[in-house]
């Protein structure tokens, strides 16, 4: 049974994409070559690793075991390369960071910029994901560091306070709701909304909350940035839900009003999560320390 690092990476790419074709593309490999490697692994093991279906592939129990150990092996290889790379100025260290929309747009830009300025040999591979997805990614080794909302169960992960986030409703100054100080989501779901692009972590999160409240959002338009969302709201195209930091940043120049949401999910504490702080590479540990310190400085 001889699996090389190419085999292990290919197998994990297939699991991440849920598809052999896409996994092969991620591994920069042709489909016939990837299929041959996968068959070779299964032949060497003497049992199937994947179950093929119409919607993609799923792991067998043997595949789950291989995936677990593949992540451990590749994580150890990356850790070794990172520590050896500290002896070479040309060596680049990659940190995989997953975070929700509020963290990516509102709270991470400044501390990440300062960190990258001070660590020229570090590259950050950041993905915007819902908190539940991020927890799974850190647990299974797909990401070294995650930033999640505290409403999500983070299991055995170590967690540290990062930022306080609060979602609010914004409306135009002449909107019927502009005179309200507080409102519940269920009472405004009949309104026309402006949202972020479909697929963003915040859009998916709010969509779940709307379903729990018994109704779907009606989006008149979706925009790529909070600035554009606020602009649409200012001109009366609809109402929107955004982080209070974004609303306050634009309120001075745009004609919008902030209405507090009374729903218990609206205020959120954002957490930095890792599997084991002491097991992180030095650059990863430095990033976590920098994020924690940024929160401490804000709270003073």
Phi and psi in degrees as a GROMACS rama.xvg file:
@    title "Ramachandran Plot"
@    xaxis  label "Phi"
@    yaxis  label "Psi"
@TYPE xy
-122.5  99.0298  UNK-2
-101.488  126.011  UNK-3
-94.8965  177.888  UNK-4
-65.4227  -31.635  UNK-5
-63.9815  -42.3889  UNK-6
-59.2588  -46.9429  UNK-7
-65.7123  -43.404  UNK-8
-64.5463  -42.5299  UNK-9
-58.7678  -46.1291  UNK-10
-60.4191  -43.1242  UNK-11
-69.0432  -36.2915  UNK-12
-62.073  -39.6788  UNK-13
-63.0273  -41.3949  UNK-14
-67.754  -40.3309  UNK-15
-64.4761  -37.4776  UNK-16
-91.8145  -17.5015  UNK-17
72.5815  17.9744  UNK-18
-156.565  133.462  UNK-19
-67.0237  -40.0454  UNK-20
-62.374  -47.7755  UNK-21
-68.4807  -36.1917  UNK-22
-62.9559  -40.0563  UNK-23
-62.9845  -41.5051  UNK-24
-62.88  -41.0645  UNK-25
-61.9963  -33.4449  UNK-26
-87.1484  5.66683  UNK-27
55.6468  48.2747  UNK-28
-134.419  147.981  UNK-29
-71.8681  156.313  UNK-30
-61.6929  -44.7056  UNK-31
-59.3665  -41.106  UNK-32
-65.3081  -42.9347  UNK-33
-64.5419  -42.2619  UNK-34
-63.2402  -38.6651  UNK-35
-65.4099  -41.8228  UNK-36
-63.9118  -42.3813  UNK-37
-63.5421  -43.1433  UNK-38
-62.0735  -38.6706  UNK-39
-63.0837  -40.4348  UNK-40
-64.3405  -43.6228  UNK-41
-67.2078  -38.2927  UNK-42
-65.4641  -41.3039  UNK-43
-65.2557  -36.0305  UNK-44
-80.0268  -29.9374  UNK-45
84.2865  17.9337  UNK-46
-160.954  156.951  UNK-47
-71.2762  147.295  UNK-48
-102.579  -24.9618  UNK-49
-132.053  150.938  UNK-50
-109.714  122.243  UNK-51
-87.8812  135.661  UNK-52
-139.387  177.019  UNK-53
-65.6007  -28.8487  UNK-54
-98.7227  10.6109  UNK-55
127.671  -150.357  UNK-56
-122.361  152.073  UNK-57
-133.142  151.127  UNK-58
-78.7787  145.448  UNK-59
-82.4738  172.973  UNK-60
-54.7165  -39.0787  UNK-61
-65.5916  -37.6939  UNK-62
-64.5989  -38.2043  UNK-63
-60.8751  -42.7307  UNK-64
-64.6613  -44.943  UNK-65
-61.6655  -42.6708  UNK-66
-61.0761  -43.0465  UNK-67
-58.9739  -49.7665  UNK-68
-73.7461  -31.7338  UNK-69
-61.6027  -41.9121  UNK-70
-64.9576  -39.8619  UNK-71
-63.8494  -44.7392  UNK-72
-64.3622  -47.7493  UNK-73
-68.7795  -34.2307  UNK-74
-64.7792  -39.9612  UNK-75
-67.5803  -37.7824  UNK-76
-62.5832  -44.5271  UNK-77
-64.5448  -37.7532  UNK-78
-64.8168  -43.4918  UNK-79
-61.537  -45.5409  UNK-80
-63.4479  -39.0469  UNK-81
-63.7034  -43.8654  UNK-82
-70.5965  -37.3856  UNK-83
-67.5389  -34.9172  UNK-84
-65.2821  -20.5002  UNK-85
-64.9116  -16.9876  UNK-86
-91.3352  -0.0922565  UNK-87
-131.324  123.763  UNK-88
-65.4329  -24.7438  UNK-89
-83.3385  -12.5422  UNK-90
-77.771  131.461  UNK-91
-101.696  134.181  UNK-92
-103.661  132.787  UNK-93
-106.05  129.34  UNK-94
-114.944  124.767  UNK-95
-93.2505  116.631  UNK-96
-123.037  121.727  UNK-97
-110.999  140.179  UNK-98
-154.467  161.104  UNK-99
-81.6204  174.881  UNK-100
-60.3013  -45.5078  UNK-101
-59.8656  -42.4125  UNK-102
-64.7034  -45.6122  UNK-103
-62.4628  -42.8198  UNK-104
-91.6668  -30.8568  UNK-105
-108.134  -35.7695  UNK-106
-115.069  -21.1615  UNK-107
-89.8246  -31.2016  UNK-108
-51.4903  -48.5916  UNK-109
-68.5911  -53.0468  UNK-110
-62.9405  -32.3385  UNK-111
-68.8108  -40.6574  UNK-112
-61.5936  -43.3497  UNK-113
-65.521  -39.6071  UNK-114
-64.7982  -46.4294  UNK-115
-66.3447  -33.6027  UNK-116
-61.3323  -39.8902  UNK-117
-86.4003  -10.4181  UNK-118
-130.793  76.7764  UNK-119
-64.206  -16.7276  UNK-120
-99.0231  14.5168  UNK-121
-110.123  135.496  UNK-122
-116.07  133.078  UNK-123
-106.807  121.432  UNK-124
-97.7331  97.8158  UNK-125
-104.229  134.773  UNK-126
-125.173  138.53  UNK-127
-90.8359  117.323  UNK-128
-142.477  159.83  UNK-129
-64.6532  155.407  UNK-130
-59.5402  -41.0957  UNK-131
-62.2563  -39.8186  UNK-132
-65.3863  -38.9644  UNK-133
-65.7091  -41.2571  UNK-134
-58.1254  -45.9112  UNK-135
-62.6493  -40.3693  UNK-136
-63.3878  -41.269  UNK-137
-71.0213  -38.5626  UNK-138
-63.7773  -40.6158  UNK-139
-93.0314  2.15311  UNK-140
89.0776  5.85126  UNK-141
-72.0279  -20.7606  UNK-142
-139.41  146.405  UNK-143
-83.7521  -34.5007  UNK-144
-134.422  140.955  UNK-145
-132.366  155.855  UNK-146
-126.081  120.577  UNK-147
-133.607  162.49  UNK-148
-80.8847  145.592  UNK-149
-70.0386  -11.0832  UNK-150
-70.6797  -17.0577  UNK-151
-92.2253  133.452  UNK-152
-66.1406  125.752  UNK-153
-110.204  10.5297  UNK-154
56.1619  -128.335  UNK-155
-84.6602  1.38933  UNK-156
-69.7396  147.57  UNK-157
-81.8103  136.36  UNK-158
-128.286  142.669  UNK-159
-137.244  139.871  UNK-160
-61.9018  135.974  UNK-161
-121.484  -53.0942  UNK-162
-158.405  156.712  UNK-163
-103.122  123.723  UNK-164
-119.642  141.632  UNK-165
-138.446  127.237  UNK-166
-87.9902  135.982  UNK-167
-132.821  161.619  UNK-168
-92.149  136.532  UNK-169
-119.565  141.148  UNK-170
-138.065  162.494  UNK-171
-69.2903  156.633  UNK-172
-63.6289  -26.1811  UNK-173
-100.306  11.8665  UNK-174
-75.5444  152.876  UNK-175
-60.8132  -25.8293  UNK-176
-88.7236  -3.1353  UNK-177
-64.971  -21.4869  UNK-178
-88.1171  -3.89658  UNK-179
-84.9333  141.912  UNK-180
-91.1035  -33.7818  UNK-181
-139.677  152.656  UNK-182
-159.124  152.253  UNK-183
-98.2372  149.53  UNK-184
-57.0336  -42.1178  UNK-185
-60.679  -23.9385  UNK-186
-84.9615  -8.08067  UNK-187
-122.668  5.14277  UNK-188
-68.206  -14.0575  UNK-189
-80.4293  -7.822  UNK-190
-80.6968  161.31  UNK-191
-82.2239  131.096  UNK-192
-112.771  154.291  UNK-193
-109.797  128.838  UNK-194
-124.207  172.021  UNK-195
-75.5766  167.534  UNK-196
-52.9044  140.836  UNK-197
-58.025  138.603  UNK-198
97.5805  -14.0182  UNK-199
-67.3914  151.573  UNK-200
-60.2168  -39.7335  UNK-201
-67.611  -40.3467  UNK-202
-59.985  -43.8585  UNK-203
-67.2614  -38.6827  UNK-204
-63.8474  -46.9072  UNK-205
-66.9091  -34.2807  UNK-206
-60.7829  -39.2497  UNK-207
-64.8546  -41.5527  UNK-208
-65.5334  -36.5615  UNK-209
-64.6098  -41.0585  UNK-210
-62.6104  -40.7607  UNK-211
-62.9359  -31.1199  UNK-212
-82.481  -4.01033  UNK-213
95.8558  12.5473  UNK-214
-158.524  151.113  UNK-215
-88.2413  157.494  UNK-216
-70.6731  149.265  UNK-217
-109.864  107.509  UNK-218
-97.4572  122.446  UNK-219
-79.2799  -29.893  UNK-220
-160.545  156.313  UNK-221
-124.876  136.971  UNK-222
-121.095  163.247  UNK-223
-85.1306  -26.4511  UNK-224
-130.526  159.558  UNK-225
-64.7749  -33.6291  UNK-226
-59.8082  -44.6378  UNK-227
-68.6497  -36.0277  UNK-228
-60.5259  -47.2061  UNK-229
-61.9674  -39.1967  UNK-230
-63.1944  -42.8322  UNK-231
-63.1088  -41.5203  UNK-232
-64.8419  -43.5405  UNK-233
-55.4013  -38.1152  UNK-234
-91.7473  13.6266  UNK-235
82.771  16.4384  UNK-236
-75.3844  -20.5221  UNK-237
166.758  -171.991  UNK-238
-113.678  170.122  UNK-239
-154.147  162.203  UNK-240
-117.354  123.461  UNK-241
-140.512  164.311  UNK-242
-63.0748  144.209  UNK-243
-60.9895  -30.7491  UNK-244
-62.1854  -40.4286  UNK-245
-67.4495  -43.0774  UNK-246
-62.1807  -43.7395  UNK-247
-67.1425  -35.4675  UNK-248
-63.8265  -35.0311  UNK-249
-98.6983  -10.7133  UNK-250
-65.713  -29.624  UNK-251
-67.5091  -26.9696  UNK-252
-113.087  -20.5296  UNK-253
-108.318  151.427  UNK-254
-84.6216  69.2079  UNK-255
-122.73  156.112  UNK-256
-116.969  144.583  UNK-257
-100.546  128.021  UNK-258
-119.278  124.835  UNK-259
-69.6975  138.487  UNK-260
-91.2452  130.7  UNK-261
-86.9535  -7.44644  UNK-262
-63.2555  142.628  UNK-263
-67.702  -18.5322  UNK-264
-84.6129  -9.45114  UNK-265
-65.8888  -46.8751  UNK-266
-81.8179  133.123  UNK-267
-138.835  136.787  UNK-268
-95.4454  125.049  UNK-269
-90.2011  136.498  UNK-270
-120.33  142.987  UNK-271
-87.6189  126.165  UNK-272
-122.613  140.927  UNK-273
-142.858  162.171  UNK-274
-74.1847  -49.2659  UNK-275
-151.165  108.451  UNK-276
-58.0273  -40.2314  UNK-277
-71.5705  -19.6126  UNK-278
-91.131  -3.89795  UNK-279
-70.2853  150.617  UNK-280
-65.1629  162.145  UNK-281
-57.8783  -45.7629  UNK-282
-62.6522  -38.604  UNK-283
-64.469  -43.8354  UNK-284
-63.4223  -38.8364  UNK-285
-64.4713  -37.0903  UNK-286
-66.7409  -45.5732  UNK-287
-59.9659  -45.904  UNK-288
-59.849  -40.0629  UNK-289
-65.3649  -39.2719  UNK-290
-67.4162  -40.6374  UNK-291
-65.6685  -41.9332  UNK-292
-65.5745  -34.8541  UNK-293
-62.2266  -39.5431  UNK-294
-66.1101  -42.4887  UNK-295
-64.3212  -38.0971  UNK-296
-66.9801  -37.3304  UNK-297
-66.9315  -34.5052  UNK-298
-78.8438  -10.707  UNK-299
